[in-house]
Amino acid sequence: MTQDFERGHIVAHGPSTRVVQLTTGERVSFAPEALEGMVRQARESFIAMNIEHLNMLPPIGRWSDGEVKTLEDGEQQLLLYGEFLQQYVAKSEFDDPFRPEVLSEQGAPEILTASISAEARNFDPEVWRDAVDESPLPVKETHKWSDLPPLEWVLVVPVAWGAAKFMGSFLERLGQEAAEAVVAWFKRTSRKARDAGRDRYVTISFELDDDRQVSGFIPFAAADDDISYVQAALGSAGMLAEIAGALNEGASPGTHQITYLWDGSTWQLAWFVNDDGVFLTKYFTEHRPDPERFLGRPMFPELPTDDSADGSGEPAAGH
């Protein structure tokens, strides 16, 4: 019977060459070459399918193919095709399989290249321009195509080393001036964001040339005046750099993403993705961050109650 069926896939109607106006008033469109580039990226690399752009949560699927379709009015639109990933949950605690056991300090770079990636839509235009000018590191704007995406600061570190031991404060490898200023900049700029009462998070992302990633997430509350724990987490990111270097040297083949959460004193393995699916640790299932903290609203809209015919929440007449 299965020969009469084919595996279903998820279809996303993506951006197009047509000019559209967002609710923010911004007018956007894409060149045909950009749309074709997105198709190539989907076919050649691992693109995670995340809910509400919350990268700290494990992906529910992946985008693996696409096409550029010509519409009736002659404009072109991207169609992305994806599939759900199998989800596995650990039954008990287990040793982190990604931490290298024996490493030498030889090969660990003293100075690293890094940049900050963020979504400008979280800020008024003039606030964003000032923030970019004041940043201690180069800033690259991302586009998540959401009216108000999560307030996330991504510290992007390209991986150009192999298996090596990182000693001392990792943050200082970005340069003494940047090390002293970057966390203060995160805090100061977050408070100027739209809907600044939302909690936010810093992501340190070690990115390999083949798009594999080792990431660490550091949530911090909007109300926290002292965020020295963010500084401590970034200072301890040498452990993540060691894992990324080992991955770059051929460790853990078939692994696409390895993700950690900062627990206040150390990095805890949260989840990872390989060719077989998504694997969630016991730590993550017990300490999963609440999405509402970072969205400023429920992840999913509330549905009418069963005893309401009009969606008002009040029983309909005759009930």
C-alpha positions as CSV (number, residue, x, y, z in Angstrom):
1,M,0.0,0.0,0.0
2,T,2.8,2.4,0.8
3,Q,3.8,2.4,-2.9
4,D,0.7,4.5,-3.6
5,F,1.9,7.3,-1.3
6,E,4.8,9.6,-0.9
7,R,6.1,11.2,2.2
8,G,4.5,14.5,3.0
9,H,6.4,17.7,3.5
10,I,5.9,21.2,4.9
11,V,5.5,24.0,2.4
12,A,6.3,27.6,3.4
13,H,5.4,30.5,1.2
14,G,8.5,32.7,1.6
15,P,9.6,36.2,0.4
16,S,9.0,37.4,-3.2
17,T,10.1,40.0,-5.7
18,R,6.8,41.9,-5.0
19,V,7.2,45.0,-2.8
20,V,5.2,44.5,0.4
21,Q,4.7,46.8,3.4
22,L,5.2,45.4,6.9
23,T,3.1,46.5,9.8
24,T,6.1,48.6,10.9
25,G,5.7,50.6,7.7
26,E,8.9,49.1,6.2
27,R,8.7,48.2,2.5
28,V,10.7,45.2,1.4
29,S,11.2,43.0,-1.6
30,F,13.8,40.4,-2.8
31,A,15.8,40.1,-6.0
32,P,15.3,36.9,-8.0
33,E,19.0,36.0,-7.4
34,A,18.5,36.2,-3.6
35,L,15.5,33.8,-3.8
36,E,17.6,31.3,-5.9
37,G,20.4,31.6,-3.3
38,M,17.9,30.7,-0.5
39,V,17.0,27.5,-2.5
40,R,20.6,26.6,-2.9
41,Q,21.2,27.1,0.8
42,A,18.3,24.8,1.7
43,R,19.6,22.1,-0.6
44,E,23.3,22.3,0.5
45,S,23.2,23.0,4.2
46,F,21.2,22.4,7.3
47,I,18.6,25.0,8.0
48,A,16.6,24.5,11.2
49,M,12.9,25.1,11.4
50,N,12.3,27.0,14.6
51,I,9.1,28.2,16.2
52,E,8.8,32.0,16.6
53,H,12.6,32.4,15.8
54,L,13.4,31.1,19.3
55,N,16.8,29.6,18.6
56,M,17.3,28.4,22.1
57,L,14.5,25.9,21.6
58,P,15.2,22.8,19.6
59,P,14.1,22.8,16.0
60,I,10.9,21.0,15.0
61,G,12.1,20.3,11.5
62,R,14.5,21.4,8.8
63,W,14.2,23.1,5.4
64,S,15.7,20.8,2.8
65,D,14.5,22.0,-0.6
66,G,12.7,24.8,-2.4
67,E,11.9,26.4,-5.7
68,V,11.2,29.9,-7.1
69,K,7.7,30.0,-8.6
70,T,6.5,32.6,-11.1
71,L,3.1,34.1,-9.9
72,E,0.2,35.2,-12.1
73,D,1.3,38.8,-12.0
74,G,4.8,37.9,-13.2
75,E,6.4,38.3,-9.8
76,Q,8.5,35.5,-8.3
77,Q,8.1,33.9,-4.9
78,L,10.2,31.5,-2.8
79,L,8.6,28.2,-1.8
80,L,10.5,26.2,0.8
81,Y,10.0,22.5,1.5
82,G,10.8,20.9,4.8
83,E,10.1,17.9,7.0
84,F,9.6,17.3,10.7
85,L,12.6,15.9,12.6
86,Q,12.2,13.0,15.0
87,Q,12.5,14.1,18.6
88,Y,14.2,12.0,21.3
89,V,14.1,12.7,25.0
90,A,16.8,11.4,27.4
91,K,15.4,9.0,30.0
92,S,18.2,9.8,32.5
93,E,21.4,11.9,32.9
94,F,24.4,11.0,30.7
95,D,27.9,12.3,30.2
96,D,28.4,15.0,27.7
97,P,29.6,13.1,24.6
98,F,31.0,16.2,22.9
99,R,33.6,17.4,25.4
100,P,37.1,16.5,24.2
101,E,39.1,14.6,26.8
102,V,42.7,15.4,26.0
103,L,43.6,18.8,24.5
104,S,46.8,20.8,24.1
105,E,47.0,24.6,24.4
106,Q,48.9,24.6,21.1
107,G,46.6,25.8,18.3
108,A,44.2,27.9,20.4
109,P,44.2,31.4,18.9
110,E,45.0,34.3,21.3
111,I,42.9,36.8,19.4
112,L,39.6,35.9,17.8
113,T,37.5,37.6,15.1
114,A,33.9,38.1,16.2
115,S,30.8,40.1,15.3
116,I,27.4,40.8,16.8
117,S,24.3,39.7,14.9
118,A,20.9,41.2,15.8
119,E,17.4,42.1,14.4
120,A,17.1,45.8,13.9
121,R,13.3,45.5,13.9
122,N,13.4,45.5,17.7
123,F,14.4,49.1,17.6
124,D,13.3,52.5,16.3
125,P,15.6,53.3,13.3
126,E,17.5,56.2,15.0
127,V,18.0,54.1,18.2
128,W,19.4,51.2,16.1
129,R,21.8,53.5,14.1
130,D,23.2,54.9,17.4
131,A,23.6,51.4,18.8
132,V,25.5,50.2,15.8
133,D,27.8,53.3,16.1
134,E,28.5,52.6,19.8
135,S,29.0,48.9,19.5
136,P,32.5,47.6,20.6
137,L,32.3,44.9,17.8
138,P,31.1,45.0,14.2
139,V,27.3,44.6,14.0
140,K,25.5,42.6,11.3
141,E,21.7,43.0,10.9
142,T,19.6,39.8,10.6
143,H,16.1,39.6,9.1
144,K,13.7,37.2,10.8
145,W,10.6,38.7,9.2
146,S,8.6,39.0,12.3
147,D,6.9,42.2,13.5
148,L,8.7,41.9,16.8
149,P,11.1,39.0,17.0
150,P,12.8,37.8,20.3
151,L,15.4,40.2,21.6
152,E,18.5,38.2,21.0
153,W,22.1,39.2,20.8
154,V,24.3,36.8,18.8
155,L,28.0,36.9,19.3
156,V,29.2,35.1,16.2
157,V,32.7,33.5,16.3
158,P,34.0,31.9,13.1
159,V,35.8,28.6,13.9
160,A,39.3,28.6,12.3
161,W,41.0,26.2,14.7
162,G,41.1,22.5,15.5
163,A,41.1,20.5,18.7
164,A,42.8,22.8,21.2
165,K,42.6,23.8,24.9
166,F,41.4,27.3,25.7
167,M,42.8,28.6,29.0
168,G,41.7,31.8,30.8
169,S,38.8,34.1,30.0
170,F,37.5,33.4,26.6
171,L,35.9,36.9,26.4
172,E,39.4,38.5,26.6
173,R,40.3,36.8,23.4
174,L,38.1,39.2,21.6
175,G,40.4,42.0,22.7
176,Q,40.6,43.8,26.1
177,E,38.5,46.8,25.0
178,A,35.7,44.6,23.6
179,A,35.8,42.3,26.6
180,E,35.1,45.2,29.0
181,A,32.4,46.8,26.8
182,V,30.4,44.2,25.1
183,V,28.2,43.0,28.0
184,A,27.5,46.6,29.1
185,W,26.5,47.3,25.5
186,F,24.0,44.4,25.5
187,K,22.4,45.6,28.7
188,R,22.3,49.3,27.6
189,T,20.9,48.7,24.2
190,S,18.4,46.1,25.3
191,R,16.7,48.8,27.4
192,K,16.1,50.9,24.4
193,A,14.3,48.2,22.5
194,R,10.6,48.2,21.6
195,D,8.6,46.4,24.2
196,A,11.7,46.5,26.5
197,G,9.9,44.7,29.3
198,R,10.6,41.4,27.6
199,D,13.4,39.2,28.8
200,R,16.3,38.7,26.4
201,Y,19.2,36.4,25.8
202,V,22.8,36.4,24.5
203,T,23.8,33.7,22.2
204,I,27.4,32.8,21.5
205,S,27.6,30.9,18.3
206,F,30.7,29.1,17.0
207,E,30.2,28.7,13.3
208,L,32.0,26.3,11.1
209,D,32.6,26.8,7.3
210,D,30.1,24.0,6.5
211,D,27.3,25.7,8.6
212,R,27.6,23.5,11.6
213,Q,27.2,25.3,14.9
214,V,28.1,25.0,18.6
215,S,25.9,27.5,20.5
216,G,25.5,28.7,24.1
217,F,22.4,30.6,25.3
218,I,22.5,33.0,28.3
219,P,19.0,34.3,29.2
220,F,18.8,37.5,31.2
221,A,15.9,39.3,32.7
222,A,14.9,42.8,31.7
223,A,14.6,43.7,35.4
224,D,18.2,42.6,36.3
225,D,20.5,45.5,36.9
226,D,23.5,43.3,37.6
227,I,24.1,40.9,34.6
228,S,27.6,40.0,35.6
229,Y,26.5,36.4,35.0
230,V,26.5,37.1,31.3
231,Q,30.1,38.2,31.6
232,A,30.9,35.0,33.5
233,A,29.2,32.8,30.9
234,L,31.0,34.4,28.0
235,G,34.3,34.2,29.9
236,S,33.7,30.5,30.3
237,A,32.9,29.9,26.7
238,G,36.3,28.4,26.1
239,M,34.6,25.0,26.7
240,L,32.3,25.6,23.8
241,A,35.3,26.7,21.6
242,E,37.0,23.5,22.4
243,I,34.0,21.5,21.3
244,A,33.7,23.5,18.1
245,G,37.4,23.0,17.4
246,A,37.0,19.2,17.8
247,L,34.0,19.3,15.5
248,N,36.1,21.2,13.0
249,E,38.7,18.5,13.1
250,G,36.3,15.7,12.4
251,A,34.7,14.7,15.7
252,S,31.0,13.7,15.9
253,P,30.4,13.2,12.2
254,G,26.8,13.8,11.1
255,T,26.2,16.4,13.9
256,H,24.7,19.7,12.7
257,Q,24.0,21.6,15.9
258,I,25.2,21.3,19.5
259,T,23.5,23.6,22.0
260,Y,24.2,24.5,25.7
261,L,22.4,26.6,28.3
262,W,24.2,28.6,31.0
263,D,22.9,27.5,34.4
264,G,24.4,30.3,36.4
265,S,27.8,28.7,37.0
266,T,28.5,26.3,34.1
267,W,27.4,25.3,30.6
268,Q,24.9,22.4,30.5
269,L,24.3,20.4,27.3
270,A,20.7,21.2,26.3
271,W,20.1,19.5,22.9
272,F,21.8,18.5,19.7
273,V,20.8,17.7,16.2
274,N,22.3,15.0,14.0
275,D,21.2,13.0,10.9
276,D,18.9,10.9,13.0
277,G,16.9,13.7,14.6
278,V,16.8,16.0,17.7
279,F,18.1,14.8,21.0
280,L,17.0,16.6,24.2
281,T,18.9,16.1,27.5
282,K,17.2,15.5,30.8
283,Y,18.6,18.9,32.0
284,F,16.8,20.7,29.2
285,T,13.5,19.0,29.7
286,E,13.6,20.0,33.3
287,H,14.9,23.6,32.7
288,R,13.3,24.5,29.3
289,P,13.1,28.3,29.0
290,D,9.6,29.7,29.0
291,P,9.1,31.2,25.5
292,E,6.6,33.8,26.8
293,R,9.5,35.5,28.7
294,F,11.2,36.4,25.4
295,L,8.1,37.0,23.2
296,G,6.2,39.1,25.7
297,R,3.1,37.2,24.8
298,P,1.9,33.5,24.7
299,M,3.6,31.4,22.0
300,F,0.3,30.4,20.6
301,P,-3.0,32.4,20.6
302,E,-5.7,31.3,23.0
303,L,-8.5,29.4,21.4
304,P,-12.2,29.8,22.3
305,T,-13.4,27.6,25.1
306,D,-15.5,24.6,24.3
307,D,-18.6,26.2,25.9
308,S,-18.3,29.4,23.9
309,A,-19.9,29.6,20.4
310,D,-18.7,33.1,19.7
311,G,-15.2,33.1,21.1
312,S,-16.0,35.5,23.8
313,G,-15.3,33.1,26.6
314,E,-19.0,33.4,27.8
315,P,-21.4,30.5,27.4
316,A,-23.5,30.9,24.3
317,A,-27.3,31.2,24.6
318,G,-29.0,27.9,25.3
319,H,-26.0,26.2,26.9
